[in-house]
Amino acid sequence: MTVQTVTLDLPSLLYDRVKRRAEKSHRSVETELLEAVATAVPATDELPDDLTEAVASLALLDDATLRRAAESHFSQEQAAELQVLHFKRQDVGLTESETQRATELTRQYERTMLIRAQAMALLVQRGHDVSDLVANQPA
């Protein structure tokens, strides 16, 4: 793997935050910055642009906001509607508008799960325990 050297001037407050995070995780500041950049610019070329942006922006959130993102879930009403459409598709097929609605709901579900998973991964990287989030995942 080819490596490029980059010189970066950081404001003191930002550097101090990165340094504290590095110390907390027993890593160097360089490793912490590399991880932050890798997380902020994920290799998600296969994702649609809106999902790529949503996932990348999570790395910029503070821990409390990130936790709220990790706690988000697909509503029971949406899940029930998607299930009804799924069963109807299997039984008799869907109209064009129902197919569009099922596609929209599936996309919302995937977005929710992707954001939850990435938010949890970031929290773990920052040294937080997310076992309660994993144990309490909505059905």
C-alpha positions in Angstrom: 0.0 0.0 0.0 1.4 3.4 -1.0 1.4 6.0 1.8 1.2 9.8 1.4 2.4 12.2 3.9 0.1 15.1 4.8 0.9 18.1 7.0 -2.2 19.4 8.8 -2.6 22.4 11.0 -5.2 21.8 13.7 -6.7 24.4 16.0 -5.5 23.8 19.5 -9.0 22.9 20.8 -9.4 20.2 18.1 -5.9 18.9 18.7 -6.6 18.6 22.4 -9.8 16.6 21.8 -8.0 14.3 19.4 -5.1 13.9 21.9 -7.5 13.1 24.7 -9.3 10.5 22.6 -5.9 9.0 21.6 -4.8 8.7 25.2 -8.1 7.2 26.2 -7.8 4.5 23.6 -4.1 4.0 24.1 -3.2 5.1 20.6 -1.0 7.7 19.0 -2.5 11.0 17.8 -1.5 10.0 14.3 -3.4 6.7 14.5 -6.4 8.5 16.0 -6.4 11.1 13.2 -6.0 8.3 10.6 -9.0 6.5 12.0 -11.1 9.7 12.0 -10.3 10.3 8.4 -10.9 6.7 7.4 -14.3 6.8 9.2 -15.2 10.2 7.7 -14.4 9.0 4.2 -15.7 5.5 4.1 -15.2 3.2 1.2 -18.9 3.2 0.3 -18.8 3.6 -3.4 -21.6 1.1 -3.8 -23.9 3.2 -1.6 -26.2 5.9 -3.0 -24.9 9.4 -2.4 -27.4 10.3 0.2 -26.5 7.2 2.3 -22.8 7.8 1.8 -23.2 11.4 3.1 -25.4 10.3 6.0 -22.8 7.7 7.2 -19.9 10.0 6.7 -21.5 12.8 8.6 -21.9 10.6 11.7 -18.2 10.8 12.4 -18.6 14.5 13.0 -21.2 14.1 15.8 -20.6 14.3 19.5 -21.1 11.2 21.5 -24.5 12.1 22.9 -25.9 12.8 19.4 -24.2 9.7 18.1 -25.9 7.6 20.8 -29.3 9.0 19.8 -28.6 8.0 16.2 -27.7 4.5 17.4 -31.0 4.4 19.4 -33.1 5.3 16.3 -35.3 2.7 14.9 -37.8 1.9 12.1 -41.3 2.6 13.5 -43.7 -0.3 14.3 -46.2 1.3 11.9 -43.7 1.3 9.1 -42.6 -2.2 9.8 -46.2 -3.5 9.9 -47.0 -1.7 6.6 -43.9 -3.2 5.0 -44.8 -6.7 6.2 -48.3 -6.4 4.8 -46.9 -5.4 1.5 -44.4 -8.2 1.5 -47.1 -10.8 2.2 -49.3 -9.3 -0.4 -46.5 -9.4 -3.0 -46.1 -13.1 -2.3 -49.8 -13.9 -2.4 -51.3 -11.8 -5.2 -48.7 -9.2 -6.3 -48.6 -5.5 -5.8 -49.9 -2.6 -7.8 -47.4 -0.1 -9.1 -48.1 2.4 -6.2 -47.8 -0.4 -3.7 -44.5 -1.5 -5.2 -43.2 2.1 -5.0 -44.3 2.3 -1.3 -42.6 -1.1 -0.5 -39.4 0.2 -2.2 -39.6 3.5 -0.2 -40.2 1.6 3.1 -37.4 -0.8 2.4 -35.0 2.1 1.7 -36.1 3.8 4.9 -35.5 0.6 6.8 -32.0 0.1 5.3 -31.1 3.7 6.0 -32.2 3.4 9.6 -30.2 0.1 10.1 -27.1 1.5 8.4 -27.1 4.6 10.5 -27.7 2.6 13.7 -24.9 0.2 12.9 -22.4 2.9 11.9 -23.3 5.0 15.0 -22.7 2.0 17.2 -19.4 1.2 15.5 -18.2 4.8 16.0 -19.3 4.7 19.7 -17.3 1.5 20.2 -14.3 3.1 18.5 -14.6 6.0 20.9 -14.5 3.6 23.8 -18.2 3.4 24.7 -20.1 0.2 25.7 -23.0 -0.3 23.3 -24.1 -3.7 24.6 -27.4 -2.2 25.9 -28.1 -0.9 22.4 -27.4 -4.3 20.8 -29.5 -6.1 23.4 -32.4 -3.7 23.0 -32.7 -3.7 19.2 -36.2 -3.4 17.9 -37.7 -6.5 16.4 
